[in-house]
Amino acid sequence: MARYEILGGTPLNGTITVSGAKNAAVAILPATLLVAGPCRIENVPDISDVRILLTILERMGADIQHPEENTVLIDCSGVTSTEPDAELVRKMRASYYLMGALLGRFHKAHVALPGGCNFASRPIDQHLKGFAALGADVEVTDTYVDLAPGAYDLQGGRVSLDVVSVGATVNIMIAATLLPGTTVIENAAKEPHIVDLANFLNTMGANISGAGTDTVKIRGVGALRGGTYAIIPDQIEAGTYMAAAVATGGDVLVRNVIPKHMDCITSKLEEMGAEVIDYDDAIRVRATGKLRNATVKTHPYPGFPTDMQAQICVCMALASGTSRLTESVYETRFFGYCSELESMGADIQINGKTAIITGTQKLYGATVSAHDLRAGAALVIAGLAAEGVTFVKNIHYVERGYEHLIGKLTALGAKIRRIED
Ligand code: UD1
């Protein structure tokens, strides 16, 4: 098992370029199943979740080429299988988008329940409720979801989500794109990658409006044609490097970002004492002395993202005074990394949904384990900021979502390397 070795204590300085958004890529790639013809998808991050998805699609009969780095040419016209490889599906969370894509194209699917980061119980009842509202017959066993047409042909329907769910919003959008009639998703999630998926589908000929608001309307179209689309920059990768710059006392220009997507993260880092300057497609983040304590509560977009909870926690651990960090999306997420941070000297008390973090002068190197993707990213930041050497184990989680992490951080002056055990 590989691990990272980090010699901490060097402020990050320089320029870093953010990759394409993981959560958009893992939605757009399955959605190419709906397209009759080749799609050229640009700015695709080379991360393990994307590689797994491409292998699943290839095994189902998709023709996939990589004409250049971060560009995928994908033609799903030849796909006939409605049963993606179960072993691969279980390796990642977002494989659940194959359900919506297969339902939309073939009106049936036999898909294993997804795996991925298990930082909390992650039900998919809202996805299934959406499929049922489109007329699907939904059967769930311990290991599989089976979708088939119900008593009537599949068609557009109205779905009001009981919780704001990114996954359910995406899955229903994909499933409904080719169905006759109009689908309305109420209480929809508004994350940037939902807008990106809608833009991709509309570029290929879909008729989707309202993405980015809490009501998304999908008017079914007969077919989608091939085309070219570039994925948006990754909001969370950008936020992770911003937090790393601040935690190490550095000065970093983060390029290829959409500053508007970063607003909630930017304003918290500013509140904690960092200087943040927005440019058209870049953000400069500069530490200006000891960080100040803050109060953060995670929310669906445009609120502070739960996927940045662990990284901001490291900044809080190094700030003066006592910070409060409340999780309102995945309540058990603290357990993925707080005890690891404590072994590095952080002072964290968890009280239900809230972590009370008393800032400390220093973190110290230790051997720690990543328990999920963002927890792993936070441990890397902690290692970069800490005195001494940190080993981060279980890095396959981190590699799920961060492209060229070592190269990007090394270019900023970090002393980090990947060790193959
Ligand atoms: C997506 C992101 C993930 C992020 C999360 C929250 C992708 C591929 N992953 O995950 O990185 O952490 O959004 O921003 O985009 N829920 C239900 N029933 C459902 C679905 C969700 O109760 O059917 C609950 C969840 O338990 C959670 C909340 O709704 O409490 C939000 O989950 P959701 O937005 O669906 O997360 P994911 O799409 O899995």
Residues whose N, C-alpha, C, O or C-beta is under 5 A from the ligand:
A	BS01	UD1	N23 A94 S121 R122 P123 I124 D125 Q126 H127 V163 V164 S165 V166 G167 A168 T306 D307 V329 Y330
